[in-house]
């Protein structure tokens, strides 16, 4: 899910960046895949709330860690 969301973030932040491949069906197919992965997460939470909430919690932990690592990488490149 985060991988699919990052696709849209990269396209928005760096639209002129050369792409080594073409995204088939851009933006509809990647958006559909993102919606399916979100629906799967919701389905896991509904079917097994304890495991689903653990999974959602792990995803929530990954977000700030990813932002922090990205910030550190940008600072290292700027120096």
N, CA, C and O atoms as a CHARMM CRD file, in Angstrom:
* protein
*
  316
    1    1 UNK  N      0.82900  -1.18000   0.00000 PROA 1      0.00000
    2    1 UNK  CA     0.00000   0.00000   0.00000 PROA 1      0.00000
    3    1 UNK  C      0.87800   1.24900   0.00000 PROA 1      0.00000
    4    1 UNK  O      0.62300   2.18200  -0.76100 PROA 1      0.00000
    5    2 UNK  N      1.89800   1.27500   0.83700 PROA 2      0.00000
    6    2 UNK  CA     2.78300   2.44200   0.89600 PROA 2      0.00000
    7    2 UNK  C      3.56600   2.59400  -0.40200 PROA 2      0.00000
    8    2 UNK  O      3.81100   3.71000  -0.85900 PROA 2      0.00000
    9    3 UNK  N      3.95100   1.48200  -0.98400 PROA 3      0.00000
   10    3 UNK  CA     4.66700   1.51600  -2.27100 PROA 3      0.00000
   11    3 UNK  C      3.79600   2.15800  -3.33900 PROA 3      0.00000
   12    3 UNK  O      4.26800   2.99800  -4.10500 PROA 3      0.00000
   13    4 UNK  N      2.53600   1.77000  -3.39400 PROA 4      0.00000
   14    4 UNK  CA     1.62900   2.33100  -4.38500 PROA 4      0.00000
   15    4 UNK  C      1.36900   3.81000  -4.13000 PROA 4      0.00000
   16    4 UNK  O      1.28600   4.59400  -5.07500 PROA 4      0.00000
   17    5 UNK  N      1.24200   4.19700  -2.87500 PROA 5      0.00000
   18    5 UNK  CA     1.04000   5.60800  -2.55500 PROA 5      0.00000
   19    5 UNK  C      2.28400   6.42800  -2.89300 PROA 5      0.00000
   20    5 UNK  O      2.17500   7.57900  -3.31600 PROA 5      0.00000
   21    6 UNK  N      3.46200   5.83800  -2.70800 PROA 6      0.00000
   22    6 UNK  CA     4.69400   6.57600  -3.00900 PROA 6      0.00000
   23    6 UNK  C      4.82500   6.84000  -4.51100 PROA 6      0.00000
   24    6 UNK  O      5.46300   7.81200  -4.91400 PROA 6      0.00000
   25    7 UNK  N      4.23600   5.99800  -5.32300 PROA 7      0.00000
   26    7 UNK  CA     4.23100   6.21600  -6.77700 PROA 7      0.00000
   27    7 UNK  C      3.61200   7.57900  -7.09100 PROA 7      0.00000
   28    7 UNK  O      4.17200   8.34500  -7.87600 PROA 7      0.00000
   29    8 UNK  N      2.47400   7.88300  -6.49100 PROA 8      0.00000
   30    8 UNK  CA     1.80800   9.15500  -6.75000 PROA 8      0.00000
   31    8 UNK  C      2.58800  10.32800  -6.16100 PROA 8      0.00000
   32    8 UNK  O      2.63500  11.40800  -6.74900 PROA 8      0.00000
   33    9 UNK  N      3.20300  10.10700  -4.99300 PROA 9      0.00000
   34    9 UNK  CA     3.99700  11.16400  -4.37500 PROA 9      0.00000
   35    9 UNK  C      5.19300  11.52300  -5.25000 PROA 9      0.00000
   36    9 UNK  O      5.47700  12.70300  -5.45700 PROA 9      0.00000
   37   10 UNK  N      5.88700  10.52900  -5.75700 PROA 10     0.00000
   38   10 UNK  CA     7.04100  10.78200  -6.61700 PROA 10     0.00000
   39   10 UNK  C      6.61300  11.49600  -7.89600 PROA 10     0.00000
   40   10 UNK  O      7.27400  12.44100  -8.32800 PROA 10     0.00000
   41   11 UNK  N      5.52500  11.05800  -8.49800 PROA 11     0.00000
   42   11 UNK  CA     5.04500  11.70600  -9.72300 PROA 11     0.00000
   43   11 UNK  C      4.68200  13.16500  -9.47800 PROA 11     0.00000
   44   11 UNK  O      4.88300  14.00700 -10.35300 PROA 11     0.00000
   45   12 UNK  N      4.14900  13.47400  -8.30000 PROA 12     0.00000
   46   12 UNK  CA     3.75800  14.85000  -7.98600 PROA 12     0.00000
   47   12 UNK  C      4.96600  15.72200  -7.65000 PROA 12     0.00000
   48   12 UNK  O      5.03700  16.87300  -8.08100 PROA 12     0.00000
   49   13 UNK  N      5.91200  15.18400  -6.88600 PROA 13     0.00000
   50   13 UNK  CA     7.06500  15.97600  -6.45700 PROA 13     0.00000
   51   13 UNK  C      8.10600  16.16200  -7.55000 PROA 13     0.00000
   52   13 UNK  O      8.74900  17.21000  -7.61700 PROA 13     0.00000
   53   14 UNK  N      8.28100  15.15800  -8.41100 PROA 14     0.00000
   54   14 UNK  CA     9.31400  15.22500  -9.44800 PROA 14     0.00000
   55   14 UNK  C      8.72900  14.78700 -10.79600 PROA 14     0.00000
   56   14 UNK  O      9.04500  13.70800 -11.29800 PROA 14     0.00000
   57   15 UNK  N      7.87800  15.63400 -11.37100 PROA 15     0.00000
   58   15 UNK  CA     7.21700  15.23000 -12.62300 PROA 15     0.00000
   59   15 UNK  C      8.17100  15.11000 -13.81300 PROA 15     0.00000
   60   15 UNK  O      7.87000  14.37800 -14.75500 PROA 15     0.00000
   61   16 UNK  N      9.29300  15.79400 -13.79900 PROA 16     0.00000
   62   16 UNK  CA    10.21400  15.77000 -14.93400 PROA 16     0.00000
   63   16 UNK  C     11.32900  14.73900 -14.78300 PROA 16     0.00000
   64   16 UNK  O     12.20000  14.64200 -15.64800 PROA 16     0.00000
   65   17 UNK  N     11.31400  13.97700 -13.70600 PROA 17     0.00000
   66   17 UNK  CA    12.33400  12.96000 -13.47900 PROA 17     0.00000
   67   17 UNK  C     12.23300  11.88000 -14.55700 PROA 17     0.00000
   68   17 UNK  O     11.14100  11.37900 -14.82700 PROA 17     0.00000
   69   18 UNK  N     13.36600  11.51500 -15.17900 PROA 18     0.00000
   70   18 UNK  CA    13.29600  10.45500 -16.19800 PROA 18     0.00000
   71   18 UNK  C     12.84600   9.14000 -15.57300 PROA 18     0.00000
   72   18 UNK  O     13.31900   8.75600 -14.50400 PROA 18     0.00000
   73   19 UNK  N     11.94100   8.46400 -16.24100 PROA 19     0.00000
   74   19 UNK  CA    11.39000   7.20200 -15.73800 PROA 19     0.00000
   75   19 UNK  C     11.98900   6.03900 -16.53300 PROA 19     0.00000
   76   19 UNK  O     11.96700   6.06100 -17.76300 PROA 19     0.00000
   77   20 UNK  N     12.52200   5.02800 -15.84900 PROA 20     0.00000
   78   20 UNK  CA    13.10600   3.88800 -16.57400 PROA 20     0.00000
   79   20 UNK  C     12.04400   2.95500 -17.16300 PROA 20     0.00000
   80   20 UNK  O     12.36800   2.05100 -17.93300 PROA 20     0.00000
   81   21 UNK  N     10.78300   3.17500 -16.80300 PROA 21     0.00000
   82   21 UNK  CA     9.70600   2.34800 -17.33500 PROA 21     0.00000
   83   21 UNK  C      8.43800   3.18900 -17.40600 PROA 21     0.00000
   84   21 UNK  O      8.34600   4.24200 -16.77600 PROA 21     0.00000
   85   22 UNK  N      7.47900   2.72600 -18.16500 PROA 22     0.00000
   86   22 UNK  CA     6.20200   3.41200 -18.27000 PROA 22     0.00000
   87   22 UNK  C      5.19200   2.70700 -17.37800 PROA 22     0.00000
   88   22 UNK  O      5.15000   1.47800 -17.32500 PROA 22     0.00000
   89   23 UNK  N      4.39200   3.47900 -16.68800 PROA 23     0.00000
   90   23 UNK  CA     3.33500   2.91300 -15.84900 PROA 23     0.00000
   91   23 UNK  C      2.10700   2.68500 -16.73400 PROA 23     0.00000
   92   23 UNK  O      1.51100   3.63000 -17.24900 PROA 23     0.00000
   93   24 UNK  N      1.74800   1.42600 -16.89700 PROA 24     0.00000
   94   24 UNK  CA     0.62000   1.09400 -17.75500 PROA 24     0.00000
   95   24 UNK  C     -0.66000   1.62300 -17.12300 PROA 24     0.00000
   96   24 UNK  O     -0.91500   1.40500 -15.93800 PROA 24     0.00000
   97   25 UNK  N     -1.46100   2.31700 -17.92000 PROA 25     0.00000
   98   25 UNK  CA    -2.74800   2.80400 -17.43800 PROA 25     0.00000
   99   25 UNK  C     -2.66700   3.95700 -16.46300 PROA 25     0.00000
  100   25 UNK  O     -3.60300   4.19100 -15.69800 PROA 25     0.00000
  101   26 UNK  N     -1.55300   4.68500 -16.48000 PROA 26     0.00000
  102   26 UNK  CA    -1.36800   5.81000 -15.55000 PROA 26     0.00000
  103   26 UNK  C     -2.45300   6.83300 -15.78100 PROA 26     0.00000
  104   26 UNK  O     -2.71600   7.13600 -16.94500 PROA 26     0.00000
  105   27 UNK  N     -3.09300   7.38200 -14.80200 PROA 27     0.00000
  106   27 UNK  CA    -3.05600   7.11200 -13.36700 PROA 27     0.00000
  107   27 UNK  C     -4.15400   6.15700 -12.89700 PROA 27     0.00000
  108   27 UNK  O     -4.23800   5.85900 -11.70500 PROA 27     0.00000
  109   28 UNK  N     -4.99000   5.67800 -13.80800 PROA 28     0.00000
  110   28 UNK  CA    -6.13800   4.87500 -13.38000 PROA 28     0.00000
  111   28 UNK  C     -5.74100   3.52100 -12.78700 PROA 28     0.00000
  112   28 UNK  O     -6.21700   3.16000 -11.71000 PROA 28     0.00000
  113   29 UNK  N     -4.89300   2.78300 -13.45800 PROA 29     0.00000
  114   29 UNK  CA    -4.53200   1.45600 -12.96000 PROA 29     0.00000
  115   29 UNK  C     -3.76400   1.52500 -11.63800 PROA 29     0.00000
  116   29 UNK  O     -4.09700   0.77200 -10.72300 PROA 29     0.00000
  117   30 UNK  N     -2.75200   2.39200 -11.48800 PROA 30     0.00000
  118   30 UNK  CA    -2.10100   2.50000 -10.16800 PROA 30     0.00000
  119   30 UNK  C     -3.07900   2.93800  -9.06600 PROA 30     0.00000
  120   30 UNK  O     -2.97700   2.48100  -7.92800 PROA 30     0.00000
  121   31 UNK  N     -4.01800   3.82000  -9.40500 PROA 31     0.00000
  122   31 UNK  CA    -5.01600   4.24900  -8.40500 PROA 31     0.00000
  123   31 UNK  C     -5.92200   3.07800  -8.02400 PROA 31     0.00000
  124   31 UNK  O     -6.26300   2.91100  -6.85400 PROA 31     0.00000
  125   32 UNK  N     -6.30600   2.27600  -9.00000 PROA 32     0.00000
  126   32 UNK  CA    -7.13500   1.10100  -8.72000 PROA 32     0.00000
  127   32 UNK  C     -6.38600   0.11500  -7.81700 PROA 32     0.00000
  128   32 UNK  O     -6.96300  -0.43700  -6.88100 PROA 32     0.00000
  129   33 UNK  N     -5.11300  -0.09800  -8.10000 PROA 33     0.00000
  130   33 UNK  CA    -4.30800  -1.00600  -7.27000 PROA 33     0.00000
  131   33 UNK  C     -4.20500  -0.46900  -5.84800 PROA 33     0.00000
  132   33 UNK  O     -4.28100  -1.23700  -4.88900 PROA 33     0.00000
  133   34 UNK  N     -4.03200   0.85000  -5.70400 PROA 34     0.00000
  134   34 UNK  CA    -3.97500   1.45100  -4.37200 PROA 34     0.00000
  135   34 UNK  C     -5.29500   1.24500  -3.63400 PROA 34     0.00000
  136   34 UNK  O     -5.29200   0.90300  -2.45200 PROA 34     0.00000
  137   35 UNK  N     -6.41300   1.44800  -4.30800 PROA 35     0.00000
  138   35 UNK  CA    -7.71800   1.23900  -3.67400 PROA 35     0.00000
  139   35 UNK  C     -7.92200  -0.21900  -3.26500 PROA 35     0.00000
  140   35 UNK  O     -8.49300  -0.49500  -2.21000 PROA 35     0.00000
  141   36 UNK  N     -7.45800  -1.15000  -4.09400 PROA 36     0.00000
  142   36 UNK  CA    -7.58300  -2.57500  -3.76200 PROA 36     0.00000
  143   36 UNK  C     -6.75400  -2.90700  -2.52500 PROA 36     0.00000
  144   36 UNK  O     -7.22200  -3.63900  -1.65300 PROA 36     0.00000
  145   37 UNK  N     -5.54000  -2.38400  -2.43300 PROA 37     0.00000
  146   37 UNK  CA    -4.71000  -2.68700  -1.25700 PROA 37     0.00000
  147   37 UNK  C     -5.30600  -2.07500   0.00900 PROA 37     0.00000
  148   37 UNK  O     -5.23500  -2.67400   1.08200 PROA 37     0.00000
  149   38 UNK  N     -5.89100  -0.89000  -0.11400 PROA 38     0.00000
  150   38 UNK  CA    -6.56900  -0.28800   1.04800 PROA 38     0.00000
  151   38 UNK  C     -7.77200  -1.14100   1.44000 PROA 38     0.00000
  152   38 UNK  O     -8.01100  -1.37100   2.62600 PROA 38     0.00000
  153   39 UNK  N     -8.52800  -1.60900   0.45200 PROA 39     0.00000
  154   39 UNK  CA    -9.68600  -2.46100   0.73100 PROA 39     0.00000
  155   39 UNK  C     -9.25100  -3.76800   1.39800 PROA 39     0.00000
  156   39 UNK  O     -9.93500  -4.26700   2.29200 PROA 39     0.00000
  157   40 UNK  N     -8.11400  -4.32400   0.96400 PROA 40     0.00000
  158   40 UNK  CA    -7.60600  -5.54800   1.60000 PROA 40     0.00000
  159   40 UNK  C     -7.23700  -5.30000   3.06400 PROA 40     0.00000
  160   40 UNK  O     -7.51100  -6.13700   3.92500 PROA 40     0.00000
  161   41 UNK  N     -6.62200  -4.16200   3.34300 PROA 41     0.00000
  162   41 UNK  CA    -6.29000  -3.83500   4.73300 PROA 41     0.00000
  163   41 UNK  C     -7.56300  -3.69100   5.55900 PROA 41     0.00000
  164   41 UNK  O     -7.63900  -4.19900   6.67800 PROA 41     0.00000
  165   42 UNK  N     -8.55100  -3.00800   5.02000 PROA 42     0.00000
  166   42 UNK  CA    -9.82100  -2.85500   5.73700 PROA 42     0.00000
  167   42 UNK  C    -10.47000  -4.22500   5.94800 PROA 42     0.00000
  168   42 UNK  O    -11.01700  -4.49700   7.01700 PROA 42     0.00000
  169   43 UNK  N    -10.41000  -5.08800   4.92300 PROA 43     0.00000
  170   43 UNK  CA   -10.96300  -6.43200   5.05400 PROA 43     0.00000
  171   43 UNK  C    -10.27800  -7.24400   6.13600 PROA 43     0.00000
  172   43 UNK  O    -10.93500  -7.98000   6.87100 PROA 43     0.00000
  173   44 UNK  N     -8.96100  -7.11700   6.23900 PROA 44     0.00000
  174   44 UNK  CA    -8.22300  -7.82800   7.29200 PROA 44     0.00000
  175   44 UNK  C     -8.63800  -7.29700   8.66100 PROA 44     0.00000
  176   44 UNK  O     -8.81300  -8.07200   9.60100 PROA 44     0.00000
  177   45 UNK  N     -8.79600  -5.98400   8.77500 PROA 45     0.00000
  178   45 UNK  CA    -9.20300  -5.39600  10.05700 PROA 45     0.00000
  179   45 UNK  C    -10.60100  -5.87100  10.45000 PROA 45     0.00000
  180   45 UNK  O    -10.85400  -6.16500  11.61800 PROA 45     0.00000
  181   46 UNK  N    -11.50700  -5.94600   9.47600 PROA 46     0.00000
  182   46 UNK  CA   -12.87000  -6.39600   9.76700 PROA 46     0.00000
  183   46 UNK  C    -12.89200  -7.88600  10.11000 PROA 46     0.00000
  184   46 UNK  O    -13.55900  -8.28900  11.06200 PROA 46     0.00000
  185   47 UNK  N    -12.16600  -8.70800   9.34300 PROA 47     0.00000
  186   47 UNK  CA   -12.19000 -10.15700   9.54700 PROA 47     0.00000
  187   47 UNK  C    -11.47200 -10.58600  10.82100 PROA 47     0.00000
  188   47 UNK  O    -11.92900 -11.48900  11.52200 PROA 47     0.00000
  189   48 UNK  N    -10.36500  -9.94800  11.11400 PROA 48     0.00000
  190   48 UNK  CA    -9.57600 -10.30300  12.29900 PROA 48     0.00000
  191   48 UNK  C     -9.05500  -9.00500  12.91100 PROA 48     0.00000
  192   48 UNK  O     -7.93000  -8.58800  12.63400 PROA 48     0.00000
  193   49 UNK  N     -9.88100  -8.36700  13.74400 PROA 49     0.00000
  194   49 UNK  CA    -9.51300  -7.03300  14.25000 PROA 49     0.00000
  195   49 UNK  C     -8.16100  -6.96900  14.94300 PROA 49     0.00000
  196   49 UNK  O     -7.43000  -5.99300  14.76900 PROA 49     0.00000
  197   50 UNK  N     -7.81400  -7.97500  15.71700 PROA 50     0.00000
  198   50 UNK  CA    -6.54000  -7.91300  16.43700 PROA 50     0.00000
  199   50 UNK  C     -5.35800  -7.90900  15.46500 PROA 50     0.00000
  200   50 UNK  O     -4.48500  -7.04600  15.55800 PROA 50     0.00000
  201   51 UNK  N     -5.32300  -8.85500  14.54700 PROA 51     0.00000
  202   51 UNK  CA    -4.22500  -8.90300  13.56400 PROA 51     0.00000
  203   51 UNK  C     -4.25700  -7.68600  12.65000 PROA 51     0.00000
  204   51 UNK  O     -3.21200  -7.13200  12.30900 PROA 51     0.00000
  205   52 UNK  N     -5.44800  -7.27400  12.25800 PROA 52     0.00000
  206   52 UNK  CA    -5.57200  -6.11600  11.38100 PROA 52     0.00000
  207   52 UNK  C     -5.06600  -4.83600  12.01900 PROA 52     0.00000
  208   52 UNK  O     -4.41700  -4.01700  11.36800 PROA 52     0.00000
  209   53 UNK  N     -5.36800  -4.67400  13.29300 PROA 53     0.00000
  210   53 UNK  CA    -4.88300  -3.47300  13.97700 PROA 53     0.00000
  211   53 UNK  C     -3.37500  -3.52400  14.18700 PROA 53     0.00000
  212   53 UNK  O     -2.70600  -2.49300  14.13300 PROA 53     0.00000
  213   54 UNK  N     -2.83400  -4.72200  14.42700 PROA 54     0.00000
  214   54 UNK  CA    -1.37400  -4.84300  14.50200 PROA 54     0.00000
  215   54 UNK  C     -0.74300  -4.45200  13.17500 PROA 54     0.00000
  216   54 UNK  O      0.26100  -3.74100  13.13900 PROA 54     0.00000
  217   55 UNK  N     -1.33600  -4.92100  12.09100 PROA 55     0.00000
  218   55 UNK  CA    -0.81300  -4.58900  10.75800 PROA 55     0.00000
  219   55 UNK  C     -0.89900  -3.09300  10.50600 PROA 55     0.00000
  220   55 UNK  O      0.06600  -2.48400  10.04600 PROA 55     0.00000
  221   56 UNK  N     -2.04600  -2.49700  10.80200 PROA 56     0.00000
  222   56 UNK  CA    -2.19900  -1.04700  10.62800 PROA 56     0.00000
  223   56 UNK  C     -1.22500  -0.28800  11.51900 PROA 56     0.00000
  224   56 UNK  O     -0.69400   0.74700  11.11500 PROA 56     0.00000
  225   57 UNK  N     -0.98500  -0.78900  12.72400 PROA 57     0.00000
  226   57 UNK  CA    -0.02800  -0.14600  13.62500 PROA 57     0.00000
  227   57 UNK  C      1.39100  -0.19700  13.08800 PROA 57     0.00000
  228   57 UNK  O      2.13700   0.77700  13.18700 PROA 57     0.00000
  229   58 UNK  N      1.75800  -1.33800  12.51900 PROA 58     0.00000
  230   58 UNK  CA     3.09900  -1.44200  11.92500 PROA 58     0.00000
  231   58 UNK  C      3.25300  -0.49800  10.73600 PROA 58     0.00000
  232   58 UNK  O      4.30600   0.11300  10.55400 PROA 58     0.00000
  233   59 UNK  N      2.20900  -0.38200   9.93500 PROA 59     0.00000
  234   59 UNK  CA     2.24700   0.57800   8.82700 PROA 59     0.00000
  235   59 UNK  C      2.37700   1.99400   9.36500 PROA 59     0.00000
  236   59 UNK  O      3.13400   2.80200   8.82700 PROA 59     0.00000
  237   60 UNK  N      1.63800   2.29500  10.42900 PROA 60     0.00000
  238   60 UNK  CA     1.70600   3.63600  11.02400 PROA 60     0.00000
  239   60 UNK  C      3.09400   3.93500  11.58200 PROA 60     0.00000
  240   60 UNK  O      3.53900   5.08300  11.55000 PROA 60     0.00000
  241   61 UNK  N      3.77600   2.92100  12.08900 PROA 61     0.00000
  242   61 UNK  CA     5.14200   3.11600  12.58200 PROA 61     0.00000
  243   61 UNK  C      6.09800   3.37900  11.42100 PROA 61     0.00000
  244   61 UNK  O      7.03400   4.16900  11.55100 PROA 61     0.00000
  245   62 UNK  N      5.86700   2.72500  10.30000 PROA 62     0.00000
  246   62 UNK  CA     6.75900   2.87500   9.13800 PROA 62     0.00000
  247   62 UNK  C      6.72700   4.29700   8.57400 PROA 62     0.00000
  248   62 UNK  O      7.73900   4.78000   8.06600 PROA 62     0.00000
  249   63 UNK  N      5.60100   4.95600   8.65600 PROA 63     0.00000
  250   63 UNK  CA     5.48800   6.29700   8.06200 PROA 63     0.00000
  251   63 UNK  C      6.46700   7.30000   8.67100 PROA 63     0.00000
  252   63 UNK  O      7.25300   7.88800   7.92700 PROA 63     0.00000
  253   64 UNK  N      6.46000   7.52700   9.99600 PROA 64     0.00000
  254   64 UNK  CA     7.41600   8.50100  10.53500 PROA 64     0.00000
  255   64 UNK  C      8.86800   8.08200  10.35800 PROA 64     0.00000
  256   64 UNK  O      9.74300   8.92600  10.16900 PROA 64     0.00000
  257   65 UNK  N      9.12700   6.77200  10.42000 PROA 65     0.00000
  258   65 UNK  CA    10.49700   6.30100  10.20800 PROA 65     0.00000
  259   65 UNK  C     10.93600   6.62900   8.77900 PROA 65     0.00000
  260   65 UNK  O     12.05700   7.09100   8.56500 PROA 65     0.00000
  261   66 UNK  N     10.06800   6.39500   7.81500 PROA 66     0.00000
  262   66 UNK  CA    10.38600   6.71100   6.42700 PROA 66     0.00000
  263   66 UNK  C     10.60800   8.20000   6.21000 PROA 66     0.00000
  264   66 UNK  O     11.53400   8.59600   5.50200 PROA 66     0.00000
  265   67 UNK  N      9.75700   9.03100   6.82100 PROA 67     0.00000
  266   67 UNK  CA     9.93600  10.48100   6.70000 PROA 67     0.00000
  267   67 UNK  C     11.27100  10.91400   7.30200 PROA 67     0.00000
  268   67 UNK  O     11.97600  11.74700   6.73200 PROA 67     0.00000
  269   68 UNK  N     11.61000  10.35000   8.44600 PROA 68     0.00000
  270   68 UNK  CA    12.86800  10.69800   9.10900 PROA 68     0.00000
  271   68 UNK  C     14.07200  10.29000   8.25100 PROA 68     0.00000
  272   68 UNK  O     15.01100  11.06800   8.08400 PROA 68     0.00000
  273   69 UNK  N     14.04000   9.07500   7.71500 PROA 69     0.00000
  274   69 UNK  CA    15.15200   8.62200   6.87900 PROA 69     0.00000
  275   69 UNK  C     15.27200   9.44700   5.60000 PROA 69     0.00000
  276   69 UNK  O     16.38000   9.73200   5.14400 PROA 69     0.00000
  277   70 UNK  N     14.15100   9.82500   5.03000 PROA 70     0.00000
  278   70 UNK  CA    14.18500  10.68000   3.84300 PROA 70     0.00000
  279   70 UNK  C     14.77200  12.04700   4.15100 PROA 70     0.00000
  280   70 UNK  O     15.53300  12.59500   3.35400 PROA 70     0.00000
  281   71 UNK  N     14.42200  12.59300   5.29700 PROA 71     0.00000
  282   71 UNK  CA    14.96800  13.88800   5.70900 PROA 71     0.00000
  283   71 UNK  C     16.47100  13.79300   5.91800 PROA 71     0.00000
  284   71 UNK  O     17.21100  14.69500   5.52300 PROA 71     0.00000
  285   72 UNK  N     16.93300  12.70000   6.54200 PROA 72     0.00000
  286   72 UNK  CA    18.37100  12.51100   6.74200 PROA 72     0.00000
  287   72 UNK  C     19.09800  12.37900   5.40600 PROA 72     0.00000
  288   72 UNK  O     20.19400  12.91400   5.24100 PROA 72     0.00000
  289   73 UNK  N     18.50200  11.67700   4.46300 PROA 73     0.00000
  290   73 UNK  CA    19.13000  11.50300   3.14600 PROA 73     0.00000
  291   73 UNK  C     19.24400  12.84000   2.42200 PROA 73     0.00000
  292   73 UNK  O     20.26900  13.13100   1.80600 PROA 73     0.00000
  293   74 UNK  N     18.19400  13.64800   2.49500 PROA 74     0.00000
  294   74 UNK  CA    18.25400  14.96400   1.85300 PROA 74     0.00000
  295   74 UNK  C     19.31200  15.85700   2.48200 PROA 74     0.00000
  296   74 UNK  O     19.99600  16.59900   1.77600 PROA 74     0.00000
  297   75 UNK  N     19.45300  15.79400   3.79700 PROA 75     0.00000
  298   75 UNK  CA    20.47700  16.59500   4.48300 PROA 75     0.00000
  299   75 UNK  C     21.87700  16.12600   4.07100 PROA 75     0.00000
  300   75 UNK  O     22.76600  16.95200   3.86400 PROA 75     0.00000
  301   76 UNK  N     22.07900  14.82000   3.95300 PROA 76     0.00000
  302   76 UNK  CA    23.39500  14.29200   3.56300 PROA 76     0.00000
  303   76 UNK  C     23.74800  14.70500   2.13500 PROA 76     0.00000
  304   76 UNK  O     24.90900  14.99700   1.84800 PROA 76     0.00000
  305   77 UNK  N     22.77800  14.73100   1.25300 PROA 77     0.00000
  306   77 UNK  CA    23.02100  15.12600  -0.13500 PROA 77     0.00000
  307   77 UNK  C     23.33500  16.62000  -0.22000 PROA 77     0.00000
  308   77 UNK  O     24.16300  17.03800  -1.02900 PROA 77     0.00000
  309   78 UNK  N     22.67700  17.41600   0.61200 PROA 78     0.00000
  310   78 UNK  CA    22.87300  18.87000   0.59400 PROA 78     0.00000
  311   78 UNK  C     24.24500  19.27100   1.12300 PROA 78     0.00000
  312   78 UNK  O     24.73200  20.35400   0.79600 PROA 78     0.00000
  313   79 UNK  N     24.86900  18.43900   1.91900 PROA 79     0.00000
  314   79 UNK  CA    26.16800  18.80700   2.51500 PROA 79     0.00000
  315   79 UNK  C     27.29700  18.61300   1.56800 PROA 79     0.00000
  316   79 UNK  O     28.44800  18.87600   1.91800 PROA 79     0.00000
